[in-house]
Amino acid sequence: MRTVFTTCPLCEATCGLELTVEGDRITKVRGDREDEFSKGFLCPKGASLGTLDADPDRLSAPLVKRDGEFHEVTWDEAFRVVDERLKDFPDRNAVAMYLGNPVAHSLAGGLYAGPLRKALGSRNLFTASTVDQMPKHVQVGHMFGGIFSIPVPDIDRTDFMLVLGADPFSSNGSLWTVPDAPGRFRELQRRGGRFVVVDPRRSRTAAAADQHVVIRPGTDVFLLLALVHELFAQDLVDLGDLAGHVTDHEVIRSHVEAFGPEAVEERTGVDAATIRALARQLAEAERAVVYGRIGTTTVEFGTVASWAVDTLNVLTGNLDRPGGAMWPLPAHNRRGTGTGKGFEVGRWHSRVKGHPEVMGEFPAVTLVDEIETPGEGQVRALFTIGGNPALSLPNSARVSAALSSLDFMVSVDPYLNETTRHADVILPTPPPSRRDHYDIAFLNNSTRNVVKYSRAAIPLEEGRVDETEIFFRLATIFSGLGPAADLDAVAAFQLAGLKKKAGADFEPEGETREERLLDLKLRTGAYGLSLQQLLENPHGIDLGPLTPRLPEILRTPSGKVELTPRPIVDDLPRVRAALRTPETELVLVGRRHLRSNNSWMHNVPALVKGKPLCTLLVNPGDATRIGLADGATAQVTSRVGEVEVLVEVTADIAPGVVSMPHGWGHDQPGTRLTVASEHAGVNVNLLTDDLRIDPLSGTAVLNGTRVRVVPA
C-alpha cells in the first residue's frame, strides 16, 4: 500500500487528489489537503476516480472490425491496418479528424494533438469547440489578438460578480479553472461581496446567489447590450487604467443605441428597472467582473454575447485589474511582446456549405454534410480522438447514419461507445492512473497562478501502449513514415526543432518524450521552473495571484485592445433584427449536474445511482397547461427529431422553458457500456437543430431549441 498525489483529470478544476494504491488498483481517493490550489476540495466525480479507472468495460487491447464483428489484435497489427487502409485515400481532404473534449484533459493531447492534426494534412478538421466555447475564442481573438487569451474572474478578490449562462457550483468552472467554486463564492459573500446569476433555471449556483435573474433562453446578448447601453446612458463608463490600452470606446455608444432597457425587457423577460440596477451595481462596485459561459456561447449570437461580456469588463475599468477579469500566466508559457499579427478566419472554406475556417477547423455541424455529399473531396474516412460525436453533435440521428456510411473509421478511445461502435479500428488509451498529468489547457484559465505535475500512479502494464505513442504512431503513418518508424528519432527531431525555436542552450530532462518536451517549456517559460522542481513539489507550486498583463498579453497589430472588431460590429444588425422577433414557442435548454460531466462519466455506478438525472424539467404552470404529471413521460418534438423522456415538474425552471442534460442516450446496439446502458437516459441532441449556428464562430445553437411537448 502506498500514497500517491495527483491531479484529477475529470473536469477543468484541476483538484489535487490523494490516492491510496494497492498493487495495481486505486483503493481510496481523498482530496489532497496540502494541494496549493484546491486545499482538499473533492467532488463526487473525483471521488469516483478509482472506480472509473478500474472500469471492466475499458478496452485493454486494440479492436479491429472484420465482417461486422470486433476482434482483439496486437498493437502492431492495429497500426498496420490503419496504415494499409489509409493508402486508399490519396486525397487527404477525404480524411477527416474529430477531436473531443477528453483530449484537453491529457498531457499527450495538450502536447501532441496539434502536430497530429498537422501531420494528417487535411482541411477537414473538427473539434468539440464548436459545440461549446468557440465564440469565446473568436471574440478574444478579435479583441486581444490571441485565441487563448481568455480573461477569467479573479473571484478571490472581487466585490461583485455577474454570472450568465453558467453553473459553476456544478461545473467547478468552465473556461475558468476554479477548484471549490462553491467555497469561493461563499467567501465572496462572507467578505461583504455579492454575486448575481442570470439563468432561466434555478441552478445550484442561482440558488446560492444574492439575486437570481430569470431570463428567456438565448437572449443574454440583449441583456448584455442593454447593460452596455446603460453604462453610457447613466454616465457610468470609467476605463481607469485601461484608458491608454484600448481603441476609441466612445464608438460603442452608437452601436448599442437600439438596446435600451425598455427595448429588450419583453424579449428577455428581464424588466427595465432590474437592468438599470445591474448596470449601477456593476459600475459602482469597487472591484467587479462579468462571466458568461455556455448559455452565452451555444446560442445564435454567441460571439456578440462574448464580446459584450468583456466590453462590460472594459467599460467599468475591470479588465486586467485585481478583482476583475484577468489573464493567468501559466508556467509553460512565455510572456508576450504586446503586438502581433492579430486574428483572422476564413483562410479556406468547407466544400459543401462554404463555412469559413476558424482556428484551422470547420464547424462540427458540417461534418455530416462533408460525409453525405458526393464529389471531389468527399469525406470517406474519419479519425475520432477522444470524442463521442454520435451523442454530442446536433441532429444525432443524422450523425450516426453518416458515421455508419463511412468507408473507414478509426477511434482513439477507451470505450466501445455510441461513436466507436461505427469504427473499423479502436485504439484504447490507458486509464488515468497510468498516465502522467500536467494541465496544458486548464492552467491558461486558472483563477490563480499555480503549477503541478504528477507521474503515473501505477505503471503501464506490459504490452499496453501509452497515449503519446498512439499519437506518434498515427503521426508517422499520416506523414508516410509508416507504423514501424523509429519514434525516438522522430521525437528527438521534434525536440531539437523546438529547442532551436525557443533559443534553448540546454538539454531538456525527463524519463519520457513528453517529460522532456514539458521540461523545455517550463525552463523557457515565464518563471524559469523545471520538471525536477515540479517533481519535488507533489502538492504543486503556488506562483501567486493573477497580475496585470497589459500590454504584453496583446497580439493585435495596434498593440491595443480592439473594442469594435469589424466582424462583430457587422453582426449587430442581425442582433437588432432578432430583437423585434419575440420567441413564443416552448424552448429547450441543457443543464449540468455535479455528478455528470460528459457521456464518459455514465459508466460509473456512483455517478448514476439514485434519482434519475436525465429528466425533462417542466415548470408547474406549463405542466398543468400541457397535461403533464411529475414522473410521467413526455413526448418532445423538434424540427429534427422526437424523443420520450421522464418528466420532472419543478418551479426551478422558468415558464416557457424545458431542460434536458446532455451526454445521455446509452441505448444504442453494439456498445459495451454495462452501467451506462442500465441508466440509458435520452439523447437531447436527437432534438437540437444542426442548421442553427452562430455564423461568426460556426458554433451550434444547443440552447433555445424550439420544441413541442405533449404527454407520451
Protein Blocks (a to p, Z undefined) as FASTA:
>chain_A
ZZdddddfkbmnopacddddehjacfbdcddfkbmklnopacfklmmmmmmmmomkbcfb
dcddeehiacdddfklmmmmmmmmmmmmmblmlpccdddfklmmpfklmmmmmmmmmmno
pabdcdfklmmmmmmmmmmmmmnopaklcccddfklccbdcdehiafklnnpahiacehk
llmmmmmmmnopacddddfbdcfklmmpmbdcdddehilmmmmmmmmmmmmmnopacgkj
mlmmcccfklmmmmmmmmcfklmmmmnopafklmmmmmmmmmmpmbdcddddfklmmcfk
lmmmmmmmmmmmmmnopgoiahiacddddfkbccdehiaebjaehkbccfklopaceehi
acfklmmmmmmpgcehiafbdcdehiafklmpghkllmmmmmmmpmbdcdddfbdcfklm
mpmbdcddddfklcccddfklmmmccbdcddddddfbdcdehiacfklmmmmmmmmmnon
ojkbcfklmmmmmmmmmmmmnopabdcedjbfklmmmmmmmmmmmnopafklmmmmmnop
aebjaddfbfklpccfklpacfbgfklmmmmmmmmmmmmmccfbdcddddddfklmbfml
mmcfklmgcjdfbdcdddfklmmmnopaehiacddddfkbccdddddddfkbcehiacdd
ehiaiabghiacfklmmmnopafklmbcfkbccfknopacfehpacddddZZ
